[in-house]
Amino acid sequence: MSEQVLPFYLVCDESYSMQGAPLDAINQELPLIYQEIASNPVVADRARLGIIGFSTTAEVLLPLADLNDVHSIHQLTPRGATNYGAAFSLLKQTIEQDIAALKQSGHTPYRPTVFFLTDGLPTDQWQAEHKNLVSRDFKAYPTILAFGFGDVDAATLQQIATFRAFIADGDMAPTQALREFARQLLNSVVQSAVASSSNPSGAAQLIIPDQVPGYTVLAPDPI
């Protein structure tokens, strides 16, 4: 049996409300995340990380990749509205392609893990695209952790999440909230990869946060 590879996705809101400190903080943290992962051979071997940005439309900013092969990272740029549906539709399509590519390369992919980040209310009807993404009819349906801050709606975050939702406390500055989000993403990737590499069976082990400093934990509330 081949060792399992853990695919992680960052799906990040790039709407105009994210302009300034929020996107600046994420853009500062992303290179550090990739450097930290790529510098650890165990983590780079067992984990993959891709980035999708969304506003009015969605785009793959960094394809799911072996982090040793990543030499530059596309900057997140404020643009457009907050269309969750576009993000979920592209994420499903991307996961399908990535899982097929991993299998073709001889890897056994673990169920994908998604860190979803937003600061406001959706500007579209997104429920159908989300349902298709998390449906058990989709063999590679992901585990979703939804993070929100600013004007985000707690109930909407709970509908998006399939594992847990996290909403930043009101007195937490956006820059601090985003840095903590980035730290949780990095910790999950690193700890999951290290735990998986030490498993004699070769099976992957996913480690994701139960609590996040400065955030309130919310249970998922599927639509």
C-alpha positions in Angstrom: 0.0 0.0 0.0 1.4 3.5 -0.9 1.6 6.1 1.8 -1.4 8.5 1.9 -0.9 12.1 0.9 -2.9 14.8 2.7 -4.4 17.5 0.4 -5.1 20.9 2.1 -6.8 23.9 0.5 -7.0 27.5 1.6 -10.1 29.1 0.2 -9.9 32.8 0.8 -12.3 35.7 0.4 -10.7 38.4 -1.9 -13.7 40.8 -2.0 -13.2 44.5 -1.5 -14.1 44.3 2.1 -10.9 42.3 2.7 -8.8 45.3 1.3 -6.0 46.6 3.6 -5.0 44.9 6.8 -6.8 41.5 6.3 -5.3 40.6 2.9 -2.0 42.3 3.8 -1.7 39.9 6.8 -2.5 36.8 4.7 0.0 37.8 2.0 2.7 38.2 4.6 1.9 34.9 6.3 1.6 32.7 3.2 5.3 32.7 2.2 6.2 31.8 5.8 3.8 28.9 5.7 5.3 27.5 2.5 8.8 28.0 3.7 8.1 26.2 7.0 6.5 23.3 5.2 9.1 23.0 2.4 11.9 23.1 5.0 10.6 20.0 6.7 11.1 16.9 4.4 8.6 14.8 6.3 5.9 17.5 5.9 6.7 18.2 2.3 6.5 14.5 1.5 3.1 13.9 3.0 1.2 17.2 2.6 0.1 19.3 -0.3 -1.4 22.8 -0.2 -3.4 24.7 -2.8 -5.0 28.2 -2.7 -8.2 29.4 -4.2 -9.2 33.0 -4.1 -12.8 34.2 -4.6 -14.8 37.4 -5.0 -17.3 37.8 -7.9 -15.5 34.9 -9.5 -13.1 32.3 -8.2 -9.6 31.3 -9.4 -6.9 28.9 -8.4 -4.1 31.1 -7.2 -1.7 28.2 -6.4 -2.4 24.7 -7.7 -2.1 21.8 -5.2 1.6 21.0 -5.2 4.6 19.4 -3.7 5.8 22.4 -1.7 9.4 21.7 -2.8 8.2 22.7 -6.3 6.7 26.1 -5.2 9.0 29.0 -6.1 6.5 31.9 -5.9 3.1 32.6 -4.4 0.4 34.6 -6.1 -0.6 37.6 -4.0 -4.2 37.8 -2.9 -5.8 40.9 -4.4 -9.0 42.7 -3.3 -11.6 42.6 -6.1 -15.3 42.3 -6.6 -18.2 40.8 -4.5 -18.4 37.8 -2.2 -19.7 34.9 -4.2 -19.4 31.8 -2.2 -21.0 29.7 -4.9 -18.2 30.4 -7.3 -15.7 29.3 -4.7 -17.5 26.0 -3.9 -18.0 25.2 -7.6 -14.3 25.7 -8.4 -13.2 23.9 -5.3 -15.2 20.8 -6.3 -13.8 20.8 -9.8 -10.3 21.4 -8.5 -10.5 18.6 -6.0 -11.7 16.2 -8.7 -8.7 17.0 -10.9 -6.2 17.0 -8.0 -7.3 13.6 -6.6 -7.1 12.1 -10.1 -3.6 13.5 -10.6 -2.4 12.2 -7.2 -3.7 8.8 -8.0 -2.1 8.8 -11.4 1.3 9.7 -9.8 1.0 6.7 -7.6 -0.2 8.4 -4.4 -3.1 7.4 -2.2 -4.9 10.7 -1.4 -6.5 11.3 2.0 -9.9 13.1 2.1 -9.2 16.8 1.4 -9.2 19.4 4.2 -10.4 22.9 3.5 -9.7 26.1 5.5 -12.3 28.6 4.4 -11.9 32.2 5.3 -14.3 35.1 4.9 -15.1 38.5 6.5 -18.6 39.2 5.4 -21.9 38.1 4.0 -22.3 36.2 0.7 -23.7 38.2 -2.2 -25.1 35.2 -4.0 -27.2 32.1 -3.6 -24.5 29.5 -2.8 -26.4 26.7 -1.2 -26.7 24.4 -4.3 -22.9 24.6 -5.0 -22.1 23.9 -1.4 -24.5 20.9 -1.4 -22.8 19.4 -4.4 -19.4 19.9 -2.8 -20.2 18.1 0.5 -22.6 15.5 -0.9 -21.7 12.0 0.0 -22.3 11.3 -3.7 -19.0 13.2 -4.3 -16.5 10.6 -3.3 -13.8 13.2 -2.5 -16.1 15.4 -0.4 -13.9 17.5 1.8 -13.7 18.3 5.5 -14.4 22.0 5.9 -13.3 24.3 8.7 -14.9 27.7 8.2 -13.2 30.8 9.7 -14.8 34.2 9.9 -14.2 37.7 11.2 -15.5 41.3 10.8 -19.1 41.4 9.6 -19.4 37.6 9.0 -22.6 35.9 9.9 -22.2 33.1 12.5 -25.1 31.0 11.2 -23.7 31.1 7.6 -20.3 29.9 8.8 -22.0 27.0 10.6 -23.8 26.1 7.4 -20.5 26.1 5.5 -18.5 24.0 8.0 -18.6 20.3 8.0 -16.3 19.9 11.0 -16.2 23.2 13.0 -16.7 26.9 12.5 -14.6 29.6 14.2 -15.6 33.2 14.5 -13.1 35.8 15.7 -14.0 37.6 18.9 -15.2 41.2 18.4 -12.2 42.8 20.1 -9.7 40.9 18.0 -8.0 43.1 15.4 -8.2 41.8 11.8 -4.4 41.5 11.5 -4.3 39.4 14.7 -7.2 37.3 13.6 -5.6 36.5 10.2 -2.3 35.7 11.7 -3.9 33.2 14.1 -5.8 31.7 11.2 -2.5 31.2 9.3 -0.9 29.7 12.4 -3.8 27.2 12.7 -3.5 26.3 9.0 0.3 25.7 9.3 -0.1 23.7 12.5 -2.7 21.4 11.0 -0.6 20.7 7.9 2.6 20.1 9.9 1.1 18.1 12.7 -1.0 15.9 10.3 2.0 15.2 8.1 4.3 14.3 11.1 1.7 12.1 12.7 1.0 10.4 9.4 4.7 9.7 8.7 5.1 8.0 12.1 2.1 5.7 11.5 3.6 2.2 10.7 0.6 1.4 8.5 1.3 4.4 6.2 -2.2 5.7 6.7 -2.7 9.4 7.0 -3.8 11.0 10.3 -5.6 14.3 10.2 -5.0 16.8 13.1 -7.2 19.9 13.1 -7.9 22.4 15.8 -10.6 22.0 18.5 -10.0 25.5 19.9 -8.4 28.6 18.4 -7.1 31.5 20.5 -9.3 34.6 20.0 -12.0 32.7 18.2 -15.3 31.3 19.4 -16.0 27.7 18.3 -19.3 26.9 16.6 -20.7 23.5 15.8 -21.6 22.8 12.1 -25.2 23.3 11.2 -25.7 21.7 7.7 -28.4 23.1 5.5 
